Structure formats: C-alpha cells, structure tokens
Amino acid sequence: MTAHASESEPPRSIATPLPPAEGRPSAGPRHQGIVYVGGQFFPADEAGISVFDHGLLYGDGVFEGIRIYHGRIFKLERHVERMFRSAARIELDPGVTPAEMRAIILETAARSGLRDGYLRPVFTRGEGDLGVDPRSANRPTVIVICSTINPYAGKAESGVRLVVSSLRRNPPEALNPNIKSLNYLNNVLAKAEANSRHADDALLLDLSGRVAEASGENVFVVRDGTLYSPPTTTNLEGITRETVIELAAGILPFEEREFDVPFLTSSSEAFLSGTGAEVLPVVAVEGVPVGAGSPGPVTRRLQRAYFDLVRSSGTRIPYPETEPSGADHRTGAG
C-alpha cells in the first residue's frame, strides 16, 4: 500500500525555490529601450508593476502606439489627445495633465537614445483589491515604453495574406470601439487564428458580417477610382487611418461605407493601416487574390506619401547633446 501523509501535515510545495535575483535567468526575450513607470525610468528588462494592478488583472486601462522616425515623434499631440479621450471614457483620471504626459513621453524617448522606434504610453487603473470594482484602485499607474517594433517584417513590399476570423468584432453596444483599452483579447484570438491558419493576419467582421478591421489595423479598399474604409462608428478612429485619408485627398476621392468580404476581394486594391503596420498592402483574402494579387499602384503611391511625411515631420526629441546617438541610458529618477 502507498503511504499517505497525515491530514495534519501541511502540503509540500511543488515550486522550485528561486535563485538569487542576480543569478536568475531572464523570463523572456531581452528588450532594448527604456521604460517609465510611476515616476522612475528603468532599462526595459527591469521595469515592472504590481501583480494587483487592475490593468494586468482586468485590462482596466488605456494605451497608445506611437512611432519615432529620424528622431521625431509622429503626431504626438494627436496620440496624447486620443489617449486622454479614451481615459475619460472609462472614467480614469491618470493624475497627470496632457502637457505633463507629453513631457514624460519626450523624456523617455530622449533617454532611450533611439532615433527610430516605438512608444507605448499606458494608463492603468492602478493597484487595487481582487475584484472588478474600480473604486479599490485609486492611484493610477502611468507607463511609457520606448523600444522597437516590426510586426510585419518584409511585408510592406510583398503584401500580406489574410483569413477571415471565425470571431466577430466586439459590437459598439458592448464596448465603444474608440476606447483604446488594454483588453485586446478579441484581437489576440483573431491573430492566433491567423497564425494557426498560416496567414499574416485576420479580418474581423461585425455582427452583420461586414468587414470591421484586422487584428490591429484599419482596412481600406480601392474600387472604381474611389478609396473606401469602414465607418469609425464600429471601428477605432485610427490616427494612421486619418493620415492616409489626408494624403489621399490629392490622389482620389474617399468615402466611408460598410462592405463585405466579396466587395473587398473584388476590388482592385486593398491595404491595412496602423502605427505598427504603417501602410500594408493586402494581396489575398482566404486564398482569393485582391486585384492582381500584388500591391497596387494607389497603395504604393500612398505608401510613398506616408513614408515621406513621417520621416520629415513630428515633434523633435530632446536627446542629451553630450551623448552620441544610441547611447545606453540606464536608470534614473524622473
């Protein structure tokens, strides 16, 4: 017979004791860059928040994605404006003003030394009790990550192939699509489905079967000499999307309209837009070629116009004059 421990004995731990922190292996990939958390700056691999933070526990918070090009932050004002609008929509007062947030973002970028990179400012509800009641978290956490991003390496030239997700986009009646919240599970699952089907990304449809967006990007099509995109009443008001529309004004007319997948696949061109994706050609959906099955001339023209704009405009980052580009800025109080 197998001997059993006495019921009075405490259960034995199955966890392996951790080695001292300095000898502990990294828990994940190494990240370059600088992170601001609650008034301090840290190397990216040393930053952290409380496990009781409601942003972690419940996705209770908002964020932005912002690009750095050639030492300038593209549309910083617009991103900060949208971030505070998102925060107001979830009744979250971050405890900083827009001007203070802009200054924090600029200092984080300057300390990173990155001339081309990616910024992820975040407001969370902050540390609180276990339970969804937001009243228990009364000290919001302010975070700014400055690192790099390249979600579609090499695809800007060749284009991406999409599938249609079996999931539907959260309806606006359930969650305002213009709250850029930390809860991206709907999008994550769509991306996971695309991965399992060996596609570059997935299209999410709304509850009526109309095209809503990709896993993290807005959708455009070119058809009969007009540029179309789904309305922002059901999708995020993308800042890259608005930039593309501005650039298209001198090239072809634009119209917001609902459309289904056959409308997209029978159009002459399609592309995605987003801070991470930039302007990304779509060459096939569910194996059906879009247009000629290669990036089209309007998409290429808008790509060139977009890259010309982002590389020549934006808010200059005040890098330390005494240190060379790419210098390794370590910890410091802010």
N, C-alpha and C positions, 0 to 999 in steps of 0.2 A: 504493500500500500504506500501511496505517496504521503509524505508527512505534510501537514498543513500548519501554517503559522497560527499561533494563538490569536483569537479575535482581539485580545487586548494589545497586541503588538501594533505599533504604527506601521503603515505601509512603507515599503522601501522605495526610495527614489530610483526611477529608471533613467534619470538625466545624468549625463557625464559632467562632472564639475568643470567649469570654465577655467582655462589657464589665465594667468595674469593678463590684464588688458594689453600690455605692451608686447606680449608674445602671442596674442590671439590672431589667427588668420583673418583676412578680410572676408566679410559675409557675402560679398557680391562683387560686381565689376568695379574696377577702380575708376573714379570720376575726376576729371580735371575741373578747375574752376573754384569759385568762391561762393559761399552761402551766407546770407544774413539771416539770423534767427533772433527775434526779440531783443534787438539792440547790440548784438555782437556779430562779428564776422569769423567764419571758420573755413578751413580747407574743405572742399566738397565731401571728402570721405570722413570728416569728423563731425559734421553737423547732425543734429538730432532734435526730436521733440518728445514730449511726454506720451507714453502709451495711453494716457487718459484724455488726450486731445480729441475733441469731438470731430475735428477734420479727419483724423485717422479712423475713429470708431464709427462715424456715421456719414462721412462725406459732407460734413456740415461746414462749408466754406466755399470760397470762390477763387478763381485764378485767372491769369492771362498768360499768353505766349507771345514773346516779343523778340524780334531779330536785331542783331548788331551786324552792320555792314560797314567795313572800312572805317571803324572807329566811331560810327554814328548809330544811334538807336532810331529805328524807323517807326514813325508815328507814335512816339512815346506819349504825347498828350492824349491821343485818341484811346490808347490802351488803358491809361490810368483812368480816364473818364468812364470807359465801359466797365472797368473793374469796380469803381465806386457805385456805379449804377446797379451792377449785379449784387453787390453787398447790401445796398438799400433794399433790394427786392426780397432778400431773405432776412431783413431786419437785423443786420450785423453792422455794428459800429466798430470799425477796426482800431479806433483810438489814435489814428494819425490823419492828417489832412492830405488832400491830393498833392499839395506842394511838398509836404514832408515825404510823401511816398515817392514822388519824382526824385527828390534828393537822395533817398535811400537807394533807389534803383541805379542812379547815376554813380553813386559811390561804390556800390557793389560791382558794377561793370568796370569802373576805374581800377579797383583793387585786383580784379581778375587778370588784367593786362590783355584780355582777348580783344583783338581787332575785328574778328568775325566770330559771332557766337549766338547764343540763345539765352534769353532771360525768362524766368518763370516766377513772377511775383504771386504770392499766395496770402490770402486772409483765411484763417480758420476761426471757428467759434472759441477755440482755446481749451484749456484743461478743465474738465468738469467731472461730474459723477457718472457712473454707469447708468444709462437711461437716456432717452432721446430729448428730454426736457431741456431746451436751450438755456433756461434760466440758471442752471447749475454751472454753466461755463461763462463767467463774466469778465474774463481777461483774454481777449482775442490774441492769437499768435500771428505775427507779421513775418513773412518769409520772403526772401528774394534769392533765387538760384541763378547763378551765371555760369553756364557751361556751354556745351556744344550739342548740336542736333543734326541728324541726317537720316530721316526716316525712309526716304526713297532713293537711296544711293544709286546713281547712274540712270534713274528712270526719267529724269527731266528731258533727256534726248530721245529715248526709245518709247516712252509712254508706259502706262500701266494697264493691266488686265483686271477687270472687276468681276465679282459674282454678286448676285442679289441675295442679301441675307434673308434667312427664314424668320428673323426677328423683325418687329416693326418699331419705328422710332417712337419714343415716349410722346404721347399726344400733348398738345399745349394745355388741354384741360387738366392733365395730371401734373405737368411741370412746365413753367414758362421756358420756351427754348432759348430766350435771351438772358437767362441766368447761366452764366458760365461757371457751373458749380463743380465741386470736387468729385461728385458722383457721376462717373463716366462708365458705369458698368454696362449700360446698354451698348455703348460704343465699343467697349473692350470685348464683349461677347461677339459682336459683329466682326471685329478684327480677328478674333480667334477662329471664327467660322471661315473667314477668308484664308487664313493660314492653313487650316485643315484641308481646304479645297485647292491648295497650291495657287492661290490668286494673290495679287498685290494688295487688294483692298476689297471692301464690300459696300454695296449700296444699301442703305436703309430706306424702306418705303414707309409712308404714313399709313394710318388705319384704313384709308380709302384705296391703297395700292398705288399712290402717286409717289414719284421719286422725292425723297426728302433731302438726304445728304449722304456722304460717305462716312466712314468711321470717325473722321475728324476734320472733314473738309466740306466746303460748299461745292455744288455741282453747277456747271454751265454746259449748254449745247449751242452749236451754231447751226441754223437751219434757214434756208431760203434768204440768206443775207441778213439775218437778224440774230442777235445774241439773246439767249433765254436763261433764266435761273429761277428755281422755285421761290415762292414768296417767303419773306422772313417772319410771317405770322406763324409759321410752323418750323422754322429753322433759325439757327443762330445768325445774327447780323454780323457776318464776318468782316473784319477790317481789311483783310486781303481781298475779299469779295467786293467791298466798296471801292477799293483801289482799282481793281480790274474794270469795274463799271465806269469809273472816271477815265481810265485810259482808253476804253472802247469808244468813248464819245466822239473821238475824231476818226474812228475807223468804221463802225457800223452801228445801227440802232440797237437799243437794249429794251427788253421787256420782261417783267416778272410774270410768270404764268405757271400753273400746275401742268405737269406732264407725266406720262407713264413710261415704263421701260421701252416699249416698242417705239415711242416717239424719240427717245434718246438714241436707240440703236439705228433708227432710220434717218438720223440727222447726219449732216456732212462732217461735223466735228464735235468732240466733247472734251472737257477738261475739268480738273478739280482745282480749288484754290484754298490756301490756308497758310498761316505763318510758317509752319514746318514744311508743308508740301510746296509752297510758293505757287507757281502756275504749272500744273502737271497734266500732260496730255493723257486722255483715255483712248486706248486703241481697240478695246474689245470688252463686251459685257456678256457673261455666260457663253463665251466662245464665239459670239456673233461680232464680226468686225464693225467698228464705227467708222463710217465713211470709207476711206481707202485702207483702213486698218493700220494707219500710221499717223503721226502728228500732222495736223492740217495747217494750212497757211495762216489762218486767222489766229490759231493758238500760238504758232511760232511768233507771229508779229506781236501779240500781247505779251508773250514771254519776254521778248527782247525789250519791249517798252517797260515792263515791270522791273527787269533787272537793271536797266538804265536808271530808273527812278530810285530804286532802293539803294543803289551804290553811289548816288550823288546827292542824297538828301537825308535829313534826320537831325536829331539832337546830338551835338558833339559830346563825347565822353571826356571828362577832365582827368586824363591819365596823369600820374605823377611825372613831372618833367625830368626828374633826376634819374628815372629808371627806364631802361630800354623796353621796347615792345615785347610782350610775352613774359615779363618778369614774374617771378613766383612770389605773390603777396600772401603772406601767412596770416595768422590770427591777429586780431586787434579789436579793441573796444570801439563801439560806434555810438 
